[in-house]
Structures are given as structure tokens and as C-alpha cells.
Amino acid sequence: GGSAHRKLCKKEKCYKMIYRCYMIPKKIANLSNAYSNKCWKCNNHEGSFYHMWWTCEKAKMFWSDIHIEMSKILKCNIKKDPELFLLGLNLQQFNFHARTLIWYLISAARLLYAQLWKDSKIPTVEDWIIKLVNVAELDKITKKLQDKDEWVFSMTWLKLKEYVQKEWSSKLYLWNLEGF
């Protein structure tokens, strides 16, 4: 019912805000002829919102890298489609902890991509992993402040923790992964 509808409305408002805040080259060029309508990442195609986030060659590389690493983290193959990666939809086949982790994984990826919005560069997988470890640390603090059982935190982040310790521990040796 009502709770699910409110969550969906809140999510829709967030996407509308993002759509309005992140001006695309196509829209900017329509406002002023002084600007090109070309994508800031590839500089080859018209910079529509969908192109900039999903079909641009650099966006495809970024989302492919994220997809590969997410599959390693979750230890299963997930469908690489914009409904999941850009909108966070179609997660009903996963349990609560997996859905929560996937939401964090794709949210961190979208946030990093948006931070380089007008840049020709794309974030790296290492940037994403660093962001995720920071998010996990903040989530742990939040759970403690809410007096939630640490088990909830541990079950949500377990697969990422195992992945980071296996794949990234030598690169992230300065980090204290104990609390993570």
C-alpha cells in the first residue's frame, strides 16, 4: 500500500530533481547557440540524458565495469539494464539484504558518475570501491545511532566485505577494514 506508494513518489521526485539539475548538452545548446549539443564524455553524439548516462561509449565502459564487479560481489550474474542501474528497479528476485546492498552499489556508482558530469573522464572501479567502503562506514554509524542490531549491517555488507578483502586488500592496505 501506502508506504510503497510514498517511497515510489519520493524516488520519482529525486529523479526529477536530478533531471532538472544536471543540464544536458542538448538542452544547453537549445538555450544558447554558443554551446555544442555534443556529449561531454565522447564528443561524438548528441548529448541527450539517456545517451550521457547509458549509451555513450564511455558510459557503457563505466557501467560494464560496475556490472562485472557487482556480479563478483553478489556471486551471481545480474542483468545489465538501465532500469536496474539507473533507476534501481527490478530487484524483487533478491532477498532484503541483497536488495539493500545492490541499492547501495548502484547509488554509489550513479553518484560518482554524476560528480564527473561535465568531465570527459569516467570514474574508476577503485573510486567506486572507495566510495562504497565510505558508505558502509556511514551506514554502520547510522545503524548504531538508530540502535539497530549490528547483524542487519553485517548481513547487508557481508558480500562486499568479502569481495574487498579478497580483491582489494593489497591496494587498500591503508584502510582499516576491521570495522567494516
Backbone bond lengths (Angstrom), bond angles and torsions (degrees), N, CA, C in turn:
res aa  C-N    CA-C-N  psi(-1)  N-CA   C-N-CA  omega(-1)  CA-C   N-CA-C  phi
1 G - - - 1.283 - - 1.466 127.63 -
2 G 1.334 112.46 -124.67 1.457 120.76 -170.06 1.514 113.64 -65.06
3 S 1.326 117.39 -37.74 1.464 120.92 -178.65 1.528 111.03 -64.58
4 A 1.327 116.36 -43.82 1.464 120.50 179.11 1.532 110.51 -64.37
5 H 1.338 115.93 -39.38 1.467 120.22 178.81 1.528 110.63 -64.67
6 R 1.335 117.04 -42.30 1.475 120.66 178.86 1.528 110.78 -63.26
7 K 1.337 117.15 -40.81 1.463 120.97 178.53 1.529 110.49 -63.32
8 L 1.325 116.02 -42.18 1.462 120.36 179.29 1.525 110.77 -65.09
9 C 1.329 117.13 -41.62 1.470 120.82 177.86 1.525 111.08 -63.85
10 K 1.317 116.34 -40.60 1.464 120.75 178.61 1.528 110.06 -63.59
11 K 1.335 116.61 -44.06 1.463 121.53 178.90 1.533 109.95 -62.38
12 E 1.331 116.55 -42.15 1.468 120.82 179.48 1.526 110.40 -62.17
13 K 1.329 117.43 -42.50 1.465 120.85 178.53 1.520 111.10 -62.11
14 C 1.317 117.31 -39.53 1.469 121.17 178.49 1.528 110.51 -62.58
15 Y 1.334 116.56 -44.71 1.465 119.53 180.00 1.523 111.68 -66.52
16 K 1.319 117.04 -37.22 1.469 119.62 176.74 1.523 110.65 -63.97
17 M 1.336 116.39 -40.21 1.461 120.24 178.89 1.533 110.08 -63.84
18 I 1.327 117.06 -44.14 1.463 120.73 178.32 1.520 110.09 -61.23
19 Y 1.312 116.39 -44.22 1.463 120.97 -178.52 1.524 110.65 -61.19
20 R 1.316 117.00 -36.76 1.467 120.39 -179.83 1.528 112.07 -79.00
21 C 1.317 117.98 -34.58 1.473 121.74 -176.76 1.519 112.67 -76.67
22 Y 1.318 116.66 -38.48 1.455 120.15 -178.04 1.521 109.74 -92.89
23 M 1.317 113.84 88.14 1.462 119.76 179.85 1.532 109.35 -65.82
24 I 1.301 115.55 136.00 1.461 121.21 -179.48 1.523 109.57 -96.06
25 P 1.329 117.42 154.84 1.464 120.17 -179.97 1.530 113.47 -54.82
26 K 1.318 116.22 -37.63 1.469 120.43 -179.97 1.527 110.34 -60.03
27 K 1.334 117.54 -44.65 1.456 122.08 -178.90 1.531 111.00 -69.86
28 I 1.328 116.68 -41.14 1.469 120.87 179.68 1.525 110.27 -64.15
29 A 1.337 117.26 -41.95 1.469 121.53 178.73 1.529 111.25 -63.46
30 N 1.337 116.56 -32.84 1.474 119.91 177.06 1.529 111.14 -68.31
31 L 1.334 116.32 -30.17 1.465 120.42 179.62 1.522 112.43 -78.45
32 S 1.331 116.19 -32.61 1.460 120.44 -177.46 1.523 110.24 -148.97
33 N 1.301 115.79 132.21 1.464 120.42 179.28 1.529 112.06 -71.89
34 A 1.315 117.69 -9.05 1.464 121.83 -179.38 1.527 112.01 -72.99
35 Y 1.320 117.44 -12.03 1.463 121.51 -177.04 1.520 111.29 -113.96
36 S 1.314 115.37 148.14 1.458 121.66 177.98 1.527 109.61 -82.14
37 N 1.309 115.54 151.27 1.461 120.34 175.95 1.531 111.83 -93.02
38 K 1.320 117.28 8.25 1.461 122.06 -177.41 1.538 111.52 -78.12
39 C 1.300 114.81 147.17 1.467 123.21 177.47 1.524 109.71 -56.27
40 W 1.331 116.27 136.95 1.463 120.78 179.54 1.520 112.26 -72.79
41 K 1.297 117.60 -22.44 1.468 120.70 -178.53 1.530 111.63 -81.86
42 C 1.332 116.83 -52.77 1.468 120.29 -174.17 1.528 113.25 -101.69
43 N 1.307 116.63 -23.68 1.469 122.85 -178.62 1.528 112.70 59.15
44 N 1.324 117.23 24.33 1.463 121.59 -179.41 1.521 113.45 -115.16
45 H 1.310 117.11 -36.53 1.465 121.64 -173.21 1.522 110.45 -115.83
46 E 1.331 114.30 162.30 1.453 119.42 176.43 1.528 109.06 -60.62
47 G 1.311 115.34 133.57 1.458 121.14 -175.27 1.509 113.76 -84.19
48 S 1.337 116.72 71.59 1.466 120.58 172.95 1.521 108.26 -79.96
49 F 1.322 116.18 165.47 1.462 120.33 -179.97 1.531 110.48 -61.28
50 Y 1.315 116.79 -46.04 1.468 121.04 -178.63 1.528 110.54 -64.01
51 H 1.329 116.25 -43.03 1.463 119.29 178.50 1.521 110.63 -61.55
52 M 1.321 117.33 -47.95 1.465 121.65 -175.65 1.531 111.62 -61.90
53 W 1.327 117.22 -35.34 1.460 121.06 -175.87 1.525 113.88 -93.55
54 W 1.350 118.29 -22.12 1.459 116.96 -170.44 1.524 114.90 -137.33
55 T 1.330 120.85 -44.54 1.462 121.04 -171.08 1.524 114.58 -96.31
56 C 1.310 118.77 -12.71 1.464 121.65 175.01 1.535 108.23 -60.00
57 E 1.316 117.32 142.23 1.468 120.41 -178.64 1.528 111.85 -56.57
58 K 1.326 116.90 -39.75 1.465 119.61 179.71 1.532 110.67 -70.50
59 A 1.319 116.99 -38.01 1.471 120.23 175.79 1.531 109.70 -63.41
60 K 1.328 116.78 -42.13 1.469 120.58 178.19 1.527 110.90 -59.64
61 M 1.339 116.76 -42.31 1.467 120.48 178.25 1.523 110.45 -61.60
62 F 1.334 115.77 -46.31 1.458 120.53 -179.41 1.526 110.77 -60.02
63 W 1.338 117.22 -52.55 1.460 120.35 -177.32 1.525 112.10 -67.39
64 S 1.336 117.66 -30.33 1.475 119.66 175.18 1.520 110.53 -65.99
65 D 1.330 116.75 -43.75 1.463 120.27 177.26 1.535 110.91 -60.76
66 I 1.331 116.01 -44.69 1.467 120.39 179.69 1.533 109.90 -63.67
67 H 1.324 116.96 -42.12 1.460 122.03 179.63 1.529 111.21 -60.63
68 I 1.327 116.84 -45.47 1.467 121.52 179.52 1.530 110.35 -60.94
69 E 1.327 115.87 -46.99 1.468 119.35 -177.85 1.531 111.43 -69.32
70 M 1.334 117.49 -36.62 1.471 120.06 176.79 1.531 110.53 -62.53
71 S 1.330 116.18 -39.77 1.465 119.96 178.44 1.522 110.58 -63.26
72 K 1.337 116.69 -38.11 1.474 120.37 176.79 1.525 110.40 -66.87
73 I 1.318 116.57 -44.15 1.469 120.84 -178.87 1.522 110.67 -62.21
74 L 1.324 116.32 -48.89 1.463 121.61 -174.98 1.527 113.05 -81.65
75 K 1.340 115.59 -11.46 1.465 122.17 -178.87 1.520 111.71 57.41
76 C 1.324 114.77 38.49 1.462 121.27 174.23 1.525 108.19 -158.24
77 N 1.298 115.71 159.80 1.455 119.74 178.92 1.522 108.29 -88.27
78 I 1.317 115.72 125.09 1.460 119.99 176.58 1.522 108.23 -110.59
79 K 1.293 115.05 149.79 1.461 120.76 -178.49 1.530 109.76 -69.89
80 K 1.315 115.65 131.29 1.467 120.10 178.56 1.531 107.90 -92.55
81 D 1.316 114.92 97.50 1.454 118.66 177.89 1.529 109.54 -143.26
82 P 1.328 116.39 154.64 1.467 119.56 -176.38 1.526 113.86 -64.33
83 E 1.313 118.39 -26.43 1.462 120.05 178.49 1.522 110.77 -60.62
84 L 1.323 116.92 -39.32 1.459 120.67 178.44 1.528 110.46 -80.15
85 F 1.317 117.50 -54.14 1.454 120.96 -170.68 1.523 113.80 -72.41
86 L 1.307 118.25 -32.78 1.467 120.03 -178.36 1.525 112.80 -98.92
87 L 1.331 117.04 -31.21 1.465 120.19 -174.96 1.524 113.73 -112.89
88 G 1.312 117.58 -12.37 1.462 120.27 179.98 1.523 113.07 70.32
89 L 1.320 117.27 29.65 1.468 121.65 -178.77 1.527 110.70 -98.69
90 N 1.323 115.74 167.87 1.473 123.93 175.31 1.524 113.36 66.28
91 L 1.304 116.23 48.19 1.464 121.06 179.08 1.526 112.58 -107.91
92 Q 1.328 117.62 5.31 1.455 120.73 -172.13 1.521 113.96 -63.79
93 Q 1.339 119.62 -19.97 1.465 120.59 -179.58 1.532 112.53 -78.11
94 F 1.322 117.66 -8.28 1.462 121.87 -178.94 1.528 110.75 -99.63
95 N 1.337 115.70 153.21 1.464 119.05 176.27 1.534 109.65 -73.30
96 F 1.319 116.05 172.90 1.467 121.74 -174.86 1.528 112.57 -55.26
97 H 1.331 117.44 -48.09 1.467 120.59 -176.49 1.523 111.32 -67.43
98 A 1.332 117.40 -39.64 1.467 120.58 177.83 1.530 110.46 -66.06
99 R 1.334 117.25 -42.87 1.479 120.42 177.75 1.518 111.16 -59.48
100 T 1.329 115.34 -43.69 1.465 120.04 -179.64 1.522 110.31 -63.59
101 L 1.330 116.79 -45.69 1.464 119.97 179.12 1.526 110.76 -63.26
102 I 1.318 117.81 -44.59 1.469 120.87 179.08 1.520 110.08 -59.43
103 W 1.320 116.87 -41.78 1.465 120.24 178.65 1.530 109.97 -59.66
104 Y 1.336 117.26 -43.96 1.464 120.59 177.14 1.532 111.22 -63.88
105 L 1.327 117.24 -42.81 1.467 121.48 -178.40 1.527 111.58 -60.65
106 I 1.328 116.21 -47.73 1.466 118.04 -177.46 1.531 111.72 -76.75
107 S 1.314 117.48 -31.41 1.472 119.96 177.05 1.524 110.90 -64.56
108 A 1.317 116.67 -42.43 1.467 120.35 177.97 1.526 110.82 -63.74
109 A 1.323 116.58 -40.32 1.471 120.59 178.78 1.530 110.70 -64.38
110 R 1.325 116.62 -45.24 1.477 119.86 178.95 1.519 110.90 -63.33
111 L 1.306 117.32 -41.66 1.459 121.40 179.72 1.529 110.81 -61.34
112 L 1.316 117.06 -46.35 1.464 120.55 178.73 1.523 111.51 -62.35
113 Y 1.324 116.03 -42.93 1.474 119.81 179.96 1.530 109.76 -62.90
114 A 1.322 117.21 -41.95 1.466 121.33 179.84 1.532 111.67 -65.91
115 Q 1.329 117.24 -32.58 1.462 120.14 179.47 1.521 111.93 -64.86
116 L 1.320 117.33 -25.09 1.466 122.07 176.99 1.531 110.90 -107.00
117 W 1.309 115.50 30.93 1.458 122.50 -172.67 1.521 113.35 -51.75
118 K 1.320 118.15 -50.88 1.470 120.94 -175.79 1.524 112.98 -95.71
119 D 1.300 117.04 12.67 1.454 122.24 -178.29 1.521 109.60 -101.25
120 S 1.312 116.70 152.31 1.468 119.45 177.46 1.535 111.04 -79.54
121 K 1.337 116.92 -14.32 1.467 121.02 179.24 1.525 110.26 -79.93
122 I 1.326 114.37 160.88 1.462 121.33 172.13 1.530 107.61 -121.97
123 P 1.312 117.47 154.23 1.470 119.72 177.75 1.526 111.07 -64.99
124 T 1.304 115.66 156.11 1.459 120.85 177.38 1.535 109.57 -96.83
125 V 1.299 115.49 166.57 1.462 120.20 175.71 1.529 109.18 -62.48
126 E 1.320 117.01 -37.33 1.465 119.71 178.32 1.528 111.13 -62.06
127 D 1.345 117.44 -41.57 1.473 120.52 175.53 1.524 109.79 -56.90
128 W 1.318 115.69 -42.66 1.467 122.11 -178.14 1.531 111.22 -65.17
129 I 1.329 116.40 -44.20 1.467 120.67 179.80 1.527 109.98 -62.91
130 I 1.318 116.67 -44.01 1.470 120.51 178.31 1.526 110.12 -59.77
131 K 1.327 116.77 -44.95 1.467 120.98 178.29 1.527 110.21 -60.46
132 L 1.320 117.43 -42.59 1.463 121.05 -178.59 1.525 112.39 -65.28
133 V 1.313 117.20 -40.64 1.462 119.49 178.28 1.530 109.44 -64.48
134 N 1.326 117.07 -39.77 1.467 120.62 176.46 1.530 111.13 -63.46
135 V 1.317 116.52 -42.36 1.469 120.78 178.61 1.528 110.01 -63.77
136 A 1.317 116.74 -41.19 1.475 120.29 179.20 1.529 110.66 -62.30
137 E 1.323 116.20 -41.59 1.465 119.67 178.40 1.532 110.97 -63.11
138 L 1.328 116.73 -41.43 1.468 120.28 177.41 1.524 111.63 -66.58
139 D 1.326 116.40 -37.92 1.460 120.28 178.30 1.530 110.72 -64.76
140 K 1.310 116.77 -38.24 1.473 120.10 178.55 1.526 110.43 -63.60
141 I 1.326 116.73 -43.30 1.470 120.92 178.34 1.525 110.08 -63.28
142 T 1.327 116.05 -43.50 1.470 120.81 179.54 1.525 110.63 -60.43
143 K 1.329 116.78 -44.94 1.474 120.35 179.96 1.528 110.69 -61.85
144 K 1.331 117.14 -38.98 1.468 120.26 178.48 1.521 110.73 -65.76
145 L 1.332 116.80 -42.51 1.465 120.32 179.30 1.521 111.87 -65.45
146 Q 1.319 117.51 -29.16 1.458 122.44 178.51 1.526 111.97 -88.34
147 D 1.322 116.83 4.38 1.472 122.69 -177.33 1.522 112.53 55.34
148 K 1.321 116.09 36.09 1.466 120.37 176.98 1.518 108.88 -86.36
149 D 1.290 115.33 150.98 1.454 122.03 179.33 1.527 109.78 -62.61
150 E 1.319 117.06 135.40 1.468 121.05 179.85 1.526 111.36 -63.46
151 W 1.311 117.07 -20.81 1.454 121.92 178.17 1.532 110.72 -58.82
152 V 1.338 116.95 -39.63 1.473 120.90 179.81 1.525 109.49 -61.27
153 F 1.334 116.42 -46.30 1.459 120.75 177.76 1.528 110.42 -60.60
154 S 1.314 116.15 -49.05 1.471 121.02 -176.44 1.524 111.83 -60.84
155 M 1.313 117.31 -43.44 1.463 120.46 -178.86 1.529 111.80 -67.82
156 T 1.326 116.66 -35.45 1.469 120.26 179.54 1.520 111.01 -68.22
157 W 1.307 117.34 -43.62 1.464 121.87 -170.96 1.530 113.74 -98.79
158 L 1.327 119.09 -0.31 1.462 122.42 -175.17 1.532 112.77 -54.81
159 K 1.311 117.66 -48.99 1.474 120.23 -176.78 1.527 111.92 -64.86
160 L 1.327 117.02 -37.29 1.466 118.86 177.09 1.528 109.85 -67.78
161 K 1.315 116.72 -41.53 1.466 120.35 -179.79 1.532 110.16 -59.78
162 E 1.322 117.02 -46.96 1.470 120.77 179.03 1.528 110.97 -60.64
163 Y 1.316 115.98 -43.85 1.468 121.00 179.38 1.529 111.39 -62.26
164 V 1.328 117.42 -46.81 1.472 121.53 -179.14 1.523 109.84 -62.49
165 Q 1.320 117.26 -44.21 1.462 120.08 -179.55 1.528 111.56 -64.67
166 K 1.322 117.30 -35.25 1.467 121.13 -178.63 1.527 111.77 -79.59
167 E 1.330 116.54 -48.46 1.471 121.37 -170.34 1.523 114.43 -93.15
168 W 1.335 116.97 -26.56 1.465 119.05 -169.41 1.515 114.97 -123.89
169 S 1.315 119.38 -2.07 1.466 119.99 -173.67 1.528 112.25 -59.86
170 S 1.327 118.51 -35.04 1.466 119.77 179.75 1.526 111.63 -71.91
171 K 1.326 117.87 -29.25 1.461 121.60 -179.84 1.526 111.82 -85.25
172 L 1.312 116.25 -26.79 1.452 120.38 -177.03 1.529 110.38 -109.84
173 Y 1.319 115.97 37.68 1.455 121.10 -174.55 1.522 113.67 -62.25
174 L 1.314 117.98 -20.42 1.460 120.07 -179.47 1.524 112.15 -78.73
175 W 1.291 116.82 -15.37 1.450 120.52 -176.46 1.506 111.59 -82.84
176 N 1.294 114.49 147.20 1.453 120.05 173.05 1.538 106.90 -92.18
177 L 1.314 115.15 99.13 1.466 119.49 -178.80 1.526 112.04 -87.18
178 E 1.322 117.24 -0.56 1.457 120.51 179.38 1.523 111.63 -59.97
179 G 1.330 116.19 -49.35 1.467 119.88 -177.94 1.506 113.32 -73.03
180 F 1.309 116.48 -10.31 1.467 121.88 -175.97 1.481 110.31 -86.17
